[in-house]
Amino acid sequence: YALIEVPRLCSELRRWDNLYISGRLHKPVATLVPHEGIAEANEVNLRSALCAALLLLPDRFTDSQLFATVSSLSYMGDPRMRGVEHP
């Protein structure tokens, strides 16, 4: 899909500048080559996604609703998702 330098990847995972890469890592992924800095940054990314999802959900929700909300975060600001494509 794309090439990205490690410092830029870690920054995106921590700051969510555009959710392009970080949003894709909200979904399950397989790590082929472990990298401590990336793993730590992605932990921040996943915790942030959980917090954002909890803010968007009602007081009571199912596990499925939580997982769907986390997975949908990266699509919320994507102009392609405004009736043109479906996640």
Biopython code that builds the backbone (N, CA, C, O; Angstrom):
import numpy as np
from Bio.PDB.StructureBuilder import StructureBuilder

atoms = [
    (1, "TYR", "N", (0.803, -1.194, 0.000)),
    (1, "TYR", "CA", (0.000, 0.000, 0.000)),
    (1, "TYR", "C", (0.847, 1.258, 0.000)),
    (1, "TYR", "O", (0.628, 2.150, -0.820)),
    (2, "ALA", "N", (1.821, 1.345, 0.917)),
    (2, "ALA", "CA", (2.593, 2.574, 1.028)),
    (2, "ALA", "C", (3.896, 2.298, 1.757)),
    (2, "ALA", "O", (4.020, 1.317, 2.490)),
    (3, "LEU", "N", (4.852, 3.170, 1.546)),
    (3, "LEU", "CA", (6.100, 3.154, 2.304)),
    (3, "LEU", "C", (6.096, 4.381, 3.196)),
    (3, "LEU", "O", (5.650, 5.459, 2.803)),
    (4, "ILE", "N", (6.600, 4.193, 4.399)),
    (4, "ILE", "CA", (6.645, 5.313, 5.345)),
    (4, "ILE", "C", (7.862, 5.113, 6.235)),
    (4, "ILE", "O", (8.177, 3.990, 6.630)),
    (5, "GLU", "N", (8.534, 6.198, 6.544)),
    (5, "GLU", "CA", (9.687, 6.130, 7.434)),
    (5, "GLU", "C", (9.211, 5.876, 8.859)),
    (5, "GLU", "O", (8.128, 6.319, 9.242)),
    (6, "VAL", "N", (10.008, 5.173, 9.634)),
    (6, "VAL", "CA", (9.635, 4.810, 11.000)),
    (6, "VAL", "C", (9.297, 6.039, 11.852)),
    (6, "VAL", "O", (8.273, 6.017, 12.535)),
    (7, "PRO", "N", (10.104, 7.111, 11.848)),
    (7, "PRO", "CA", (9.724, 8.267, 12.678)),
    (7, "PRO", "C", (8.375, 8.874, 12.279)),
    (7, "PRO", "O", (7.600, 9.287, 13.141)),
    (8, "ARG", "N", (8.099, 8.925, 10.994)),
    (8, "ARG", "CA", (6.810, 9.479, 10.545)),
    (8, "ARG", "C", (5.666, 8.557, 10.949)),
    (8, "ARG", "O", (4.608, 9.026, 11.369)),
    (9, "LEU", "N", (5.873, 7.248, 10.825)),
    (9, "LEU", "CA", (4.858, 6.283, 11.238)),
    (9, "LEU", "C", (4.561, 6.437, 12.727)),
    (9, "LEU", "O", (3.397, 6.503, 13.125)),
    (10, "CYS", "N", (5.598, 6.495, 13.543)),
    (10, "CYS", "CA", (5.394, 6.623, 14.989)),
    (10, "CYS", "C", (4.679, 7.919, 15.328)),
    (10, "CYS", "O", (3.823, 7.944, 16.213)),
    (11, "SER", "N", (5.021, 8.995, 14.633)),
    (11, "SER", "CA", (4.341, 10.274, 14.867)),
    (11, "SER", "C", (2.868, 10.178, 14.503)),
    (11, "SER", "O", (2.013, 10.648, 15.253)),
    (12, "GLU", "N", (2.563, 9.579, 13.366)),
    (12, "GLU", "CA", (1.166, 9.428, 12.934)),
    (12, "GLU", "C", (0.388, 8.561, 13.925)),
    (12, "GLU", "O", (-0.766, 8.861, 14.231)),
    (13, "LEU", "N", (0.998, 7.505, 14.422)),
    (13, "LEU", "CA", (0.314, 6.632, 15.370)),
    (13, "LEU", "C", (0.030, 7.340, 16.689)),
    (13, "LEU", "O", (-0.972, 7.054, 17.345)),
    (14, "ARG", "N", (0.892, 8.246, 17.073)),
    (14, "ARG", "CA", (0.717, 8.969, 18.335)),
    (14, "ARG", "C", (-0.176, 10.199, 18.204)),
    (14, "ARG", "O", (-0.867, 10.560, 19.157)),
    (15, "ARG", "N", (-0.172, 10.853, 17.030)),
    (15, "ARG", "CA", (-0.841, 12.151, 16.894)),
    (15, "ARG", "C", (-2.093, 12.146, 16.020)),
    (15, "ARG", "O", (-2.906, 13.065, 16.119)),
    (16, "TRP", "N", (-2.267, 11.152, 15.182)),
    (16, "TRP", "CA", (-3.422, 11.082, 14.281)),
    (16, "TRP", "C", (-3.521, 12.317, 13.387)),
    (16, "TRP", "O", (-4.569, 12.957, 13.314)),
    (17, "ASP", "N", (-2.440, 12.638, 12.721)),
    (17, "ASP", "CA", (-2.456, 13.800, 11.837)),
    (17, "ASP", "C", (-3.482, 13.661, 10.716)),
    (17, "ASP", "O", (-4.116, 14.642, 10.329)),
    (18, "ASN", "N", (-3.647, 12.442, 10.194)),
    (18, "ASN", "CA", (-4.643, 12.270, 9.125)),
    (18, "ASN", "C", (-5.373, 10.926, 9.155)),
    (18, "ASN", "O", (-6.254, 10.696, 8.327)),
    (19, "LEU", "N", (-5.041, 10.061, 10.060)),
    (19, "LEU", "CA", (-5.679, 8.745, 10.226)),
    (19, "LEU", "C", (-5.476, 7.795, 9.055)),
    (19, "LEU", "O", (-6.073, 6.718, 9.038)),
    (20, "TYR", "N", (-4.657, 8.157, 8.081)),
    (20, "TYR", "CA", (-4.466, 7.255, 6.942)),
    (20, "TYR", "C", (-3.815, 5.950, 7.387)),
    (20, "TYR", "O", (-4.349, 4.869, 7.141)),
    (21, "ILE", "N", (-2.681, 6.052, 8.030)),
    (21, "ILE", "CA", (-1.979, 4.849, 8.487)),
    (21, "ILE", "C", (-2.529, 4.381, 9.827)),
    (21, "ILE", "O", (-2.819, 3.198, 10.003)),
    (22, "SER", "N", (-2.673, 5.299, 10.763)),
    (22, "SER", "CA", (-3.116, 4.907, 12.103)),
    (22, "SER", "C", (-4.490, 4.243, 12.067)),
    (22, "SER", "O", (-4.744, 3.301, 12.818)),
    (23, "GLY", "N", (-5.374, 4.726, 11.201)),
    (23, "GLY", "CA", (-6.698, 4.120, 11.081)),
    (23, "GLY", "C", (-6.645, 2.695, 10.573)),
    (23, "GLY", "O", (-7.441, 1.852, 10.989)),
    (24, "ARG", "N", (-5.720, 2.423, 9.684)),
    (24, "ARG", "CA", (-5.588, 1.050, 9.192)),
    (24, "ARG", "C", (-5.091, 0.119, 10.286)),
    (24, "ARG", "O", (-5.389, -1.075, 10.279)),
    (25, "LEU", "N", (-4.336, 0.669, 11.223)),
    (25, "LEU", "CA", (-3.841, -0.153, 12.323)),
    (25, "LEU", "C", (-4.827, -0.253, 13.471)),
    (25, "LEU", "O", (-4.503, -0.841, 14.503)),
    (26, "HIS", "N", (-6.028, 0.306, 13.324)),
    (26, "HIS", "CA", (-7.098, 0.063, 14.290)),
    (26, "HIS", "C", (-7.692, -1.321, 14.062)),
    (26, "HIS", "O", (-8.332, -1.887, 14.948)),
    (27, "LYS", "N", (-7.477, -1.853, 12.876)),
    (27, "LYS", "CA", (-7.972, -3.188, 12.547)),
    (27, "LYS", "C", (-6.888, -4.216, 12.879)),
    (27, "LYS", "O", (-5.726, -3.844, 13.043)),
    (28, "PRO", "N", (-7.238, -5.484, 12.981)),
    (28, "PRO", "CA", (-6.216, -6.504, 13.257)),
    (28, "PRO", "C", (-5.156, -6.552, 12.148)),
    (28, "PRO", "O", (-5.480, -6.533, 10.961)),
    (29, "VAL", "N", (-3.905, -6.614, 12.554)),
    (29, "VAL", "CA", (-2.792, -6.713, 11.618)),
    (29, "VAL", "C", (-1.806, -7.758, 12.127)),
    (29, "VAL", "O", (-1.769, -8.067, 13.318)),
    (30, "ALA", "N", (-1.019, -8.290, 11.219)),
    (30, "ALA", "CA", (0.035, -9.227, 11.583)),
    (30, "ALA", "C", (1.369, -8.490, 11.508)),
    (30, "ALA", "O", (1.670, -7.859, 10.494)),
    (31, "THR", "N", (2.160, -8.563, 12.560)),
    (31, "THR", "CA", (3.481, -7.940, 12.579)),
    (31, "THR", "C", (4.492, -8.932, 12.037)),
    (31, "THR", "O", (4.685, -10.010, 12.599)),
    (32, "LEU", "N", (5.132, -8.558, 10.943)),
    (32, "LEU", "CA", (6.112, -9.451, 10.332)),
    (32, "LEU", "C", (7.503, -9.285, 10.933)),
    (32, "LEU", "O", (8.222, -10.265, 11.132)),
    (33, "VAL", "N", (7.880, -8.038, 11.220)),
    (33, "VAL", "CA", (9.176, -7.747, 11.813)),
    (33, "VAL", "C", (8.937, -6.842, 13.020)),
    (33, "VAL", "O", (8.626, -5.663, 12.848)),
    (34, "PRO", "N", (9.077, -7.367, 14.229)),
    (34, "PRO", "CA", (8.822, -6.556, 15.421)),
    (34, "PRO", "C", (9.766, -5.360, 15.518)),
    (34, "PRO", "O", (10.947, -5.465, 15.186)),
    (35, "HIS", "N", (9.241, -4.230, 15.972)),
    (35, "HIS", "CA", (10.023, -3.016, 16.177)),
    (35, "HIS", "C", (9.467, -2.342, 17.420)),
    (35, "HIS", "O", (8.298, -1.957, 17.454)),
    (36, "GLU", "N", (10.298, -2.199, 18.435)),
    (36, "GLU", "CA", (9.826, -1.708, 19.738)),
    (36, "GLU", "C", (9.175, -0.325, 19.633)),
    (36, "GLU", "O", (8.122, -0.099, 20.230)),
    (37, "GLY", "N", (9.771, 0.586, 18.900)),
    (37, "GLY", "CA", (9.216, 1.935, 18.780)),
    (37, "GLY", "C", (7.861, 1.949, 18.108)),
    (37, "GLY", "O", (6.965, 2.686, 18.520)),
    (38, "ILE", "N", (7.708, 1.142, 17.079)),
    (38, "ILE", "CA", (6.420, 1.063, 16.382)),
    (38, "ILE", "C", (5.376, 0.412, 17.279)),
    (38, "ILE", "O", (4.228, 0.854, 17.324)),
    (39, "ALA", "N", (5.769, -0.628, 17.987)),
    (39, "ALA", "CA", (4.825, -1.309, 18.884)),
    (39, "ALA", "C", (4.329, -0.361, 19.971)),
    (39, "ALA", "O", (3.140, -0.353, 20.288)),
    (40, "GLU", "N", (5.227, 0.436, 20.541)),
    (40, "GLU", "CA", (4.823, 1.384, 21.579)),
    (40, "GLU", "C", (3.902, 2.465, 21.009)),
    (40, "GLU", "O", (2.904, 2.824, 21.634)),
    (41, "ALA", "N", (4.234, 2.979, 19.834)),
    (41, "ALA", "CA", (3.398, 4.008, 19.207)),
    (41, "ALA", "C", (2.033, 3.446, 18.844)),
    (41, "ALA", "O", (1.022, 4.137, 18.972)),
    (42, "ASN", "N", (1.997, 2.190, 18.389)),
    (42, "ASN", "CA", (0.704, 1.608, 18.033)),
    (42, "ASN", "C", (-0.136, 1.333, 19.275)),
    (42, "ASN", "O", (-1.365, 1.357, 19.202)),
    (43, "GLU", "N", (0.493, 1.077, 20.397)),
    (43, "GLU", "CA", (-0.254, 0.925, 21.659)),
    (43, "GLU", "C", (-0.973, 2.235, 21.988)),
    (43, "GLU", "O", (-2.131, 2.225, 22.407)),
    (44, "VAL", "N", (-0.280, 3.361, 21.794)),
    (44, "VAL", "CA", (-0.904, 4.676, 21.992)),
    (44, "VAL", "C", (-2.062, 4.834, 21.007)),
    (44, "VAL", "O", (-3.136, 5.307, 21.379)),
    (45, "ASN", "N", (-1.847, 4.444, 19.770)),
    (45, "ASN", "CA", (-2.873, 4.527, 18.732)),
    (45, "ASN", "C", (-4.122, 3.735, 19.118)),
    (45, "ASN", "O", (-5.240, 4.235, 18.997)),
    (46, "LEU", "N", (-3.931, 2.523, 19.575)),
    (46, "LEU", "CA", (-5.075, 1.673, 19.916)),
    (46, "LEU", "C", (-5.811, 2.181, 21.161)),
    (46, "LEU", "O", (-7.038, 2.115, 21.232)),
    (47, "ARG", "N", (-5.066, 2.680, 22.126)),
    (47, "ARG", "CA", (-5.717, 3.262, 23.314)),
    (47, "ARG", "C", (-6.519, 4.511, 22.930)),
    (47, "ARG", "O", (-7.620, 4.733, 23.434)),
    (48, "SER", "N", (-5.956, 5.311, 22.043)),
    (48, "SER", "CA", (-6.665, 6.513, 21.578)),
    (48, "SER", "C", (-7.934, 6.134, 20.824)),
    (48, "SER", "O", (-8.970, 6.782, 20.977)),
    (49, "ALA", "N", (-7.854, 5.094, 20.018)),
    (49, "ALA", "CA", (-9.025, 4.632, 19.276)),
    (49, "ALA", "C", (-10.106, 4.148, 20.238)),
    (49, "ALA", "O", (-11.289, 4.425, 20.040)),
    (50, "LEU", "N", (-9.703, 3.435, 21.264)),
    (50, "LEU", "CA", (-10.669, 2.978, 22.273)),
    (50, "LEU", "C", (-11.338, 4.172, 22.955)),
    (50, "LEU", "O", (-12.558, 4.194, 23.115)),
    (51, "CYS", "N", (-10.550, 5.151, 23.353)),
    (51, "CYS", "CA", (-11.111, 6.344, 24.012)),
    (51, "CYS", "C", (-12.064, 7.087, 23.096)),
    (51, "CYS", "O", (-13.134, 7.513, 23.531)),
    (52, "ALA", "N", (-11.691, 7.249, 21.837)),
    (52, "ALA", "CA", (-12.559, 7.945, 20.886)),
    (52, "ALA", "C", (-13.863, 7.174, 20.689)),
    (52, "ALA", "O", (-14.939, 7.772, 20.649)),
    (53, "ALA", "N", (-13.771, 5.863, 20.567)),
    (53, "ALA", "CA", (-14.965, 5.048, 20.390)),
    (53, "ALA", "C", (-15.896, 5.155, 21.601)),
    (53, "ALA", "O", (-17.114, 5.246, 21.449)),
    (54, "LEU", "N", (-15.319, 5.143, 22.792)),
    (54, "LEU", "CA", (-16.140, 5.245, 24.001)),
    (54, "LEU", "C", (-16.877, 6.575, 24.063)),
    (54, "LEU", "O", (-17.995, 6.640, 24.574)),
    (55, "LEU", "N", (-16.271, 7.624, 23.554)),
    (55, "LEU", "CA", (-16.945, 8.926, 23.515)),
    (55, "LEU", "C", (-18.105, 8.943, 22.519)),
    (55, "LEU", "O", (-19.073, 9.681, 22.702)),
    (56, "LEU", "N", (-18.008, 8.137, 21.480)),
    (56, "LEU", "CA", (-19.028, 8.116, 20.431)),
    (56, "LEU", "C", (-20.195, 7.173, 20.737)),
    (56, "LEU", "O", (-21.283, 7.321, 20.181)),
    (57, "LEU", "N", (-19.962, 6.219, 21.610)),
    (57, "LEU", "CA", (-20.980, 5.203, 21.891)),
    (57, "LEU", "C", (-21.954, 5.667, 22.986)),
    (57, "LEU", "O", (-21.619, 6.534, 23.793)),
    (58, "PRO", "N", (-23.163, 5.081, 23.005)),
    (58, "PRO", "CA", (-24.095, 5.381, 24.100)),
    (58, "PRO", "C", (-23.591, 4.775, 25.406)),
    (58, "PRO", "O", (-22.582, 4.071, 25.426)),
    (59, "ASP", "N", (-24.296, 5.053, 26.483)),
    (59, "ASP", "CA", (-23.884, 4.541, 27.797)),
    (59, "ASP", "C", (-23.791, 3.025, 27.835)),
    (59, "ASP", "O", (-22.917, 2.462, 28.495)),
    (60, "ARG", "N", (-24.688, 2.377, 27.132)),
    (60, "ARG", "CA", (-24.681, 0.905, 27.071)),
    (60, "ARG", "C", (-24.449, 0.483, 25.625)),
    (60, "ARG", "O", (-25.072, 1.005, 24.701)),
    (61, "PHE", "N", (-23.542, -0.472, 25.450)),
    (61, "PHE", "CA", (-23.216, -0.943, 24.104)),
    (61, "PHE", "C", (-22.681, -2.363, 24.193)),
    (61, "PHE", "O", (-22.273, -2.826, 25.259)),
    (62, "THR", "N", (-22.691, -3.035, 23.071)),
    (62, "THR", "CA", (-22.177, -4.405, 22.999)),
    (62, "THR", "C", (-20.714, -4.385, 22.556)),
    (62, "THR", "O", (-20.205, -3.376, 22.069)),
    (63, "ASP", "N", (-20.063, -5.517, 22.739)),
    (63, "ASP", "CA", (-18.691, -5.652, 22.239)),
    (63, "ASP", "C", (-18.652, -5.408, 20.732)),
    (63, "ASP", "O", (-17.745, -4.747, 20.226)),
    (64, "SER", "N", (-19.634, -5.941, 20.026)),
    (64, "SER", "CA", (-19.676, -5.761, 18.569)),
    (64, "SER", "C", (-19.789, -4.293, 18.187)),
    (64, "SER", "O", (-19.154, -3.853, 17.229)),
    (65, "GLN", "N", (-20.589, -3.533, 18.924)),
    (65, "GLN", "CA", (-20.714, -2.098, 18.650)),
    (65, "GLN", "C", (-19.387, -1.382, 18.918)),
    (65, "GLN", "O", (-19.003, -0.481, 18.172)),
    (66, "LEU", "N", (-18.696, -1.781, 19.975)),
    (66, "LEU", "CA", (-17.398, -1.180, 20.284)),
    (66, "LEU", "C", (-16.409, -1.464, 19.157)),
    (66, "LEU", "O", (-15.749, -0.549, 18.665)),
    (67, "PHE", "N", (-16.303, -2.720, 18.748)),
    (67, "PHE", "CA", (-15.349, -3.078, 17.695)),
    (67, "PHE", "C", (-15.694, -2.384, 16.380)),
    (67, "PHE", "O", (-14.802, -1.932, 15.663)),
    (68, "ALA", "N", (-16.972, -2.300, 16.066)),
    (68, "ALA", "CA", (-17.395, -1.630, 14.829)),
    (68, "ALA", "C", (-17.073, -0.138, 14.877)),
    (68, "ALA", "O", (-16.661, 0.441, 13.871)),
    (69, "THR", "N", (-17.259, 0.481, 16.032)),
    (69, "THR", "CA", (-16.974, 1.909, 16.159)),
    (69, "THR", "C", (-15.482, 2.176, 16.031)),
    (69, "THR", "O", (-15.084, 3.116, 15.343)),
    (70, "VAL", "N", (-14.650, 1.369, 16.681)),
    (70, "VAL", "CA", (-13.197, 1.528, 16.552)),
    (70, "VAL", "C", (-12.795, 1.352, 15.084)),
    (70, "VAL", "O", (-12.017, 2.141, 14.550)),
    (71, "SER", "N", (-13.322, 0.328, 14.448)),
    (71, "SER", "CA", (-12.969, 0.066, 13.054)),
    (71, "SER", "C", (-13.447, 1.148, 12.103)),
    (71, "SER", "O", (-12.868, 1.328, 11.031)),
    (72, "SER", "N", (-14.484, 1.864, 12.472)),
    (72, "SER", "CA", (-15.038, 2.881, 11.577)),
    (72, "SER", "C", (-14.391, 4.253, 11.738)),
    (72, "SER", "O", (-14.641, 5.145, 10.926)),
    (73, "LEU", "N", (-13.576, 4.439, 12.754)),
    (73, "LEU", "CA", (-12.994, 5.763, 13.013)),
    (73, "LEU", "C", (-12.251, 6.320, 11.800)),
    (73, "LEU", "O", (-12.389, 7.500, 11.478)),
    (74, "SER", "N", (-11.475, 5.491, 11.135)),
    (74, "SER", "CA", (-10.671, 5.987, 10.015)),
    (74, "SER", "C", (-11.530, 6.378, 8.818)),
    (74, "SER", "O", (-11.070, 7.115, 7.946)),
    (75, "TYR", "N", (-12.761, 5.901, 8.762)),
    (75, "TYR", "CA", (-13.633, 6.235, 7.637)),
    (75, "TYR", "C", (-14.415, 7.531, 7.863)),
    (75, "TYR", "O", (-14.922, 8.119, 6.908)),
    (76, "MET", "N", (-14.516, 7.977, 9.110)),
    (76, "MET", "CA", (-15.370, 9.121, 9.432)),
    (76, "MET", "C", (-14.957, 10.408, 8.728)),
    (76, "MET", "O", (-15.821, 11.195, 8.341)),
    (77, "GLY", "N", (-13.673, 10.638, 8.555)),
    (77, "GLY", "CA", (-13.224, 11.850, 7.893)),
    (77, "GLY", "C", (-12.842, 11.651, 6.445)),
    (77, "GLY", "O", (-12.322, 12.568, 5.809)),
    (78, "ASP", "N", (-13.091, 10.469, 5.916)),
    (78, "ASP", "CA", (-12.698, 10.141, 4.543)),
    (78, "ASP", "C", (-13.788, 10.565, 3.568)),
    (78, "ASP", "O", (-14.893, 10.024, 3.612)),
    (79, "PRO", "N", (-13.501, 11.525, 2.687)),
    (79, "PRO", "CA", (-14.533, 11.996, 1.758)),
    (79, "PRO", "C", (-15.052, 10.910, 0.819)),
    (79, "PRO", "O", (-16.158, 11.028, 0.293)),
    (80, "ARG", "N", (-14.269, 9.858, 0.605)),
    (80, "ARG", "CA", (-14.745, 8.760, -0.261)),
    (80, "ARG", "C", (-15.907, 8.010, 0.345)),
    (80, "ARG", "O", (-16.640, 7.322, -0.366)),
    (81, "MET", "N", (-16.091, 8.131, 1.661)),
    (81, "MET", "CA", (-17.145, 7.384, 2.344)),
    (81, "MET", "C", (-18.467, 8.114, 2.360)),
    (81, "MET", "O", (-19.428, 7.615, 2.947)),
    (82, "ARG", "N", (-18.553, 9.253, 1.751)),
    (82, "ARG", "CA", (-19.816, 10.019, 1.728)),
    (82, "ARG", "C", (-20.715, 9.525, 0.610)),
    (82, "ARG", "O", (-21.002, 10.252, -0.341)),
    (83, "GLY", "N", (-21.153, 8.285, 0.734)),
    (83, "GLY", "CA", (-22.101, 7.722, -0.211)),
    (83, "GLY", "C", (-21.488, 7.118, -1.455)),
    (83, "GLY", "O", (-22.213, 6.619, -2.316)),
    (84, "VAL", "N", (-20.169, 7.149, -1.574)),
    (84, "VAL", "CA", (-19.541, 6.612, -2.779)),
    (84, "VAL", "C", (-19.053, 5.185, -2.568)),
    (84, "VAL", "O", (-19.315, 4.308, -3.391)),
    (85, "GLU", "N", (-18.342, 4.952, -1.463)),
    (85, "GLU", "CA", (-17.834, 3.632, -1.151)),
    (85, "GLU", "C", (-18.351, 3.230, 0.222)),
    (85, "GLU", "O", (-18.798, 4.071, 1.001)),
    (86, "HIS", "N", (-18.285, 1.933, 0.509)),
    (86, "HIS", "CA", (-18.726, 1.436, 1.813)),
    (86, "HIS", "C", (-17.552, 0.764, 2.489)),
    (86, "HIS", "O", (-16.811, 0.027, 1.838)),
    (87, "PRO", "N", (-17.356, 1.002, 3.811)),
    (87, "PRO", "CA", (-16.240, 0.367, 4.531)),
    (87, "PRO", "C", (-16.399, -1.130, 4.616)),
    (87, "PRO", "O", (-15.547, -1.809, 5.189)),
]
sb = StructureBuilder()
sb.init_structure("model")
sb.init_model(0)
sb.init_chain("A")
sb.init_seg("    ")
for serial, (resi, resn, name, xyz) in enumerate(atoms, 1):
    if name == "N":
        sb.init_residue(resn, " ", resi, " ")
    sb.init_atom(name, np.array(xyz, "f"), 0.0, 1.0, " ", f" {name:<3s}", serial, name[0])
structure = sb.get_structure()
